[in-house]
């Protein structure tokens, strides 16, 4: 039985010259253990997150969120539409390669102001990827 603790912890990794970064072992393992369907395995969704971070979701969780959005859709535009549009517009489905790395596209890398280093932070139902300096500023060095 898999205990679904969610994404937890903080891990620093380096980006290579092709904007690939290794997923932290605990995050990769959680994705592998919890991805309930082979069709979702080996892939995650990345999108712009708050405060200049990148948010990562398991594909199955992304699909569940998308279904909820569709259920609540209407022809009238509401204030949440703009936020949803930005999230979807900047989303990128990425594949975890055989070495356990993902590629961060140029737009997301720019949004997060990533250089050669990135910090992965667990946020229960998602993980976030931060510029180490921006994360330290946000949490005053914690």
C-alpha positions as CSV (number, residue, x, y, z in Angstrom):
1,X,0.0,0.0,0.0
2,X,1.3,3.5,-0.9
3,X,0.9,6.2,1.7
4,X,-0.1,9.3,-0.2
5,X,1.8,11.9,1.7
6,X,1.8,14.3,-1.2
7,X,4.8,16.3,-2.3
8,X,7.0,17.3,0.7
9,X,10.5,18.5,1.3
10,X,13.0,20.9,-0.2
11,X,15.7,19.9,-2.7
12,X,18.3,21.8,-4.7
13,X,19.4,20.6,-8.2
14,X,21.3,22.1,-11.1
15,X,20.1,22.8,-14.6
16,X,22.2,21.6,-17.5
17,X,22.9,23.5,-20.7
18,X,19.8,22.1,-22.3
19,X,17.5,23.4,-19.4
20,X,17.1,19.9,-18.0
21,X,17.0,19.3,-14.3
22,X,16.9,16.1,-12.3
23,X,13.7,15.5,-10.3
24,X,14.5,14.9,-6.7
25,X,14.4,11.2,-6.0
26,X,11.5,11.5,-3.5
27,X,9.4,13.5,-5.9
28,X,10.1,11.1,-8.7
29,X,9.3,8.1,-6.5
30,X,6.1,9.7,-5.3
31,X,5.0,10.3,-9.0
32,X,5.8,6.7,-9.9
33,X,4.0,5.3,-6.9
34,X,0.9,7.4,-7.1
35,X,0.4,7.7,-10.9
36,X,-2.6,5.3,-11.0
37,X,-2.7,4.8,-14.7
38,X,0.2,3.9,-17.1
39,X,-1.1,6.6,-19.5
40,X,-0.1,9.2,-16.9
41,X,3.2,7.7,-15.8
42,X,6.4,9.4,-16.8
43,X,4.8,12.8,-17.5
44,X,4.0,15.9,-15.5
45,X,2.5,19.3,-16.1
46,X,4.4,22.5,-15.5
47,X,2.9,26.0,-15.4
48,X,3.6,29.4,-14.1
49,X,3.0,29.6,-10.4
50,X,2.7,32.5,-7.9
51,X,5.6,34.7,-6.9
52,X,7.7,33.7,-9.9
53,X,7.9,30.0,-9.3
54,X,6.9,27.1,-11.5
55,X,4.3,24.6,-10.4
56,X,4.4,20.9,-11.2
57,X,1.4,18.6,-11.2
58,X,0.9,14.9,-11.9
59,X,-0.9,14.6,-15.2
60,X,-3.8,12.7,-13.5
61,X,-4.3,15.5,-11.0
62,X,-4.2,18.1,-13.8
63,X,-6.9,16.1,-15.7
64,X,-9.0,16.0,-12.5
65,X,-8.7,19.8,-12.1
66,X,-9.5,20.3,-15.8
67,X,-12.7,18.2,-15.4
68,X,-13.8,20.3,-12.5
69,X,-13.2,23.5,-14.6
70,X,-15.3,22.0,-17.4
71,X,-18.1,21.1,-15.0
72,X,-18.3,24.7,-13.8
73,X,-18.0,26.4,-17.2
74,X,-20.5,28.9,-18.5
75,X,-20.9,31.2,-21.4
76,X,-20.5,34.2,-19.2
77,X,-17.0,35.4,-18.5
78,X,-16.2,35.5,-14.8
79,X,-13.2,36.9,-12.9
80,X,-11.6,33.4,-12.5
81,X,-11.4,32.9,-16.3
82,X,-8.4,35.2,-16.7
83,X,-6.5,33.2,-14.0
84,X,-7.4,29.9,-15.6
85,X,-6.5,31.2,-19.1
86,X,-3.0,32.2,-17.8
87,X,-2.5,28.8,-16.1
88,X,-3.5,26.9,-19.2
89,X,-1.7,29.2,-21.7
90,X,1.6,28.7,-19.9
91,X,1.2,24.9,-19.2
92,X,3.7,22.5,-20.6
93,X,3.4,18.7,-20.5
94,X,6.9,17.3,-20.0
95,X,8.2,13.8,-20.0
96,X,10.5,12.4,-17.3
97,X,13.5,11.0,-19.2
98,X,15.3,7.7,-18.4
99,X,17.8,9.7,-16.2
100,X,14.9,11.2,-14.2
101,X,15.2,14.6,-15.7
102,X,12.6,17.1,-17.0
103,X,13.1,19.9,-19.4
104,X,12.0,23.4,-18.4
105,X,11.0,25.5,-21.4
106,X,12.4,28.9,-21.9
107,X,9.2,30.8,-21.0
108,X,8.9,29.0,-17.6
109,X,12.6,29.3,-16.9
110,X,12.3,33.1,-17.6
111,X,9.2,33.4,-15.4
112,X,11.0,31.7,-12.4
113,X,14.3,33.6,-13.1
114,X,16.2,30.3,-13.0
115,X,19.9,30.2,-13.6
116,X,22.0,27.2,-13.1
117,X,20.3,26.1,-9.9
118,X,16.7,25.3,-8.9
119,X,15.0,24.4,-5.6
120,X,12.1,22.0,-5.6
121,X,9.6,22.5,-2.8
122,X,6.8,20.2,-1.9
123,X,3.4,21.7,-1.7
124,X,1.2,18.6,-1.0
125,X,-0.8,18.3,-4.2
126,X,1.9,19.9,-6.3
127,X,5.6,20.8,-6.2
128,X,7.1,24.2,-6.9
129,X,10.4,25.0,-8.6
130,X,12.1,28.2,-7.4
131,X,15.2,30.3,-8.0
132,X,17.1,29.7,-4.8
133,X,17.5,33.4,-4.1
134,X,13.8,34.2,-4.7
135,X,12.8,31.3,-2.3
136,X,15.2,32.6,0.4
137,X,13.8,36.1,0.0
138,X,10.2,34.9,0.3
139,X,10.9,32.9,3.4
140,X,13.6,35.1,4.9
141,X,16.3,32.4,4.5
142,X,14.3,29.5,5.9
